[in-house]
Amino acid sequence: MSAAAPNILVRAHNVQKTYRRGAELVHALRGVSLEIHRTEYVCLMGPSGSGKSTFFNMVGGLDSPTGGRVFMDEVDMAQLNARELAFLRCRKIGYIFQSYNLSSVMTALDNVMLPMLFAGVHADDARRRALALLDRVGLDGRAFHRPKELSGGQQQRVAIARALANRPALLLCDEPTANLDWQTGREIHQILLELNQRDGVTIVCATHDHEMLSVSTRMVWLSDGRIERVANSKDVALTKATLEVRE
Amino acid sequence: MATALAPIEIRPQTAIPARKALRLVVRGLGHRRLRAGLTTLVVLGAVAFFTMVIAESLLLTAARRGVAAEIADHRAGNAWLAHVLAPGSPTLLTARLSSSDTAFLAELSRVTTIPENEIAALAADARRERDYVDFFARMELSKRVVLVRLHEGTAIFAYLAVAEHAERFRGALAEMPSIRIPGGVEPLLVFARTHADFLGHLDATHRAWSVRLATLSQNLATLTGGETTVAWLARADEASAQRWADIVRAAGFSLSPDTLDRARRFAGIETDRAALLTHLAQPTVREAWHRTFHNRLAPEAMLVELDRPDAAAVVGSKWSPATLAAVAADTRYARQFAHLEATLLRATPPSAAPLSGASNIGLRPREWFLLGISLLVCFVGITNAMLMAVTERFREIATMKCLGATDGFVLKQFLLEAAVHGSVGGALGALAGLSLGVAKTALLHGDRTFVYFPTGPIALAATGAVAIGVLLATLASLYPSWAAAHMAPMEAMRIE
């Protein structure tokens, strides 16, 4: 590997994933290479079965490739042991899920404090930061509510605050607005966009939501385990109509 | 918000202190009360059953031991008098010889003037005879018939003494490897051949014992003037009683001052009781009794009522109120003991010997089997419940791992959860089982349960039951916890 540009956060090199389903071999990824720069906002697109989720999990350190390499800030993730991976997930990556995945037994505040508990942050500091983050996503005054007392949009805001708890370098969003109505989805986009533009958080987002495309800096289409197309958002904005037809 | 542009440095994830992990577990359980309650109930049931069976057995054992001692103490005077006054039978002598009562062996040697080593050899043979007879009595009938035909008890030795039968016995035994003769086959056959000699010695010893008893009763008769010993002893003053005791001691019997007192007290009450029974059976006395108490009891039943205030007036001035009260109390004890013998002491499991040996819990094999089954069912129940909990919480577990939880932390969470189930279920179960065991025993055997309450062993059993609950729950959760710890974090992305 040549000396990489310092602003490359994630570098996927010829990533392949093959697994066995019953007797047949499934080629989920057939060699994907992609570089994600710091402060970039990348959207991963593709129909189900395109390998989008598999690639997404590789970038997040949740799955390991059967071929090729994934580097996080020039660290080969395959070289990390279980505890180092846990460290990476805890402090360097924030995850946002389609179904929020908040712990139903904890208040919003406790949910946001949980990653800081794993990171060993002192409880008082964690509490102060969690309250600030909830304030940041517009949930001040809801800190002591449990998830079932919150709307979907509010729950996703708690999840965003939780993902930001340990100041991650990378925010991974898996269909963050799929369970939300259009208006609420827009608000979530707005928060993510602000995080990206104002705070410089790198975001990788798997989505079907075209509203999201317009805020991203780059779009990557996957199909049958390969990158089909990479485009800048400006180009897509022009061809949005065609895009909708294609999908 | 800080801009994350610093290069990434990766270290192994730090562990979470147990105190914080436990707080998370307890908070989780507080919000999953139904599932937590059900799992705890499984532990509670098993521990309650376990504690109940053990507690019941401990209580019964303690009560039996206590009551047996109480009865023996109450009858000590009577038993001692019977020992000195009646020669008994050779069979009875064998039973006493085999009981390992060294004081009796020494006394037997003194009274019969047979050397102590000969008595000791006789006692050893008596013990072996008893052990062999017990061994064959416990054997399944079909097996015994194959080995010794239809012979039973000591007749087995006469049968085996014949060389031809012994040969047949050896042959049959070779075909049944599961049967092990205690001490081996050859010693048994040797014992069978010499059994006739043992019976001869026993008979001679018993004859010598009887002769000495006859001599003693002749010597005593000169003192009592032909009156029965009990009646004479009942009214003998201190000096006469001492003279009587001296004659008994001179014959080689051991008689402590305490035993003499008990014998005299027994003789006194027994004489009064006999006289009262005759007196109460008279028509005039029965009429007077009816007028006063408006009931017609049998004379034996009237004895128990003799300590009522008006009874003295009915019976007459021949007996003092103190005597009447003593007879009433003694008769009441005798009845109570007869009842306890029939219920509490009869309930002794045949294979165990709870009247001796403090460490014996006194459980029958069937009860051990039931306990084992209940613990197994509990084990499977907890494993099942915990597996379901893991399956239900797959998203939560995977999300925790995405947020930085290590495998060890997840494992710790589930094991701690199991330990909480185990300790709560164990403590409540031990309490419930103990209450049930005590209630059942008290209901069946009355206040004697509490008189001889074995506090130490019961506390030990309850503590042990809680420990078993914790251990069982934790062990049963090992696999489910392992499964949770090894769940892939990407499960968090799964959409149902």
Interface residues (C-beta under 8 A of the other chain):
Chain A: P6 R38 S53 F56 N57 G60 L62 D63 M72 D73 V75 L80 N81 A82 R83 E84 A86 F87 L88 R89 C90 R91 K92 Y95 F97 Q98 S99 N101 S103 S104 V105 M106 L114 P115 L117 F118 A119 G120 R136 R162 L164 N166 R167 P168 A169 D174 L195 R198 D199 G200 V201 T202
Chain B: M1 A2 T3 A4 L5 P7 I8 I10 R11 P12 Q13 T14 I16 K20 R27 G28 G30 H31 R32 R395 E396 T399 M400 K401 C402 L403 G404 A405 T406 D407 F409 A488 P489 M490 A492 M493 I495
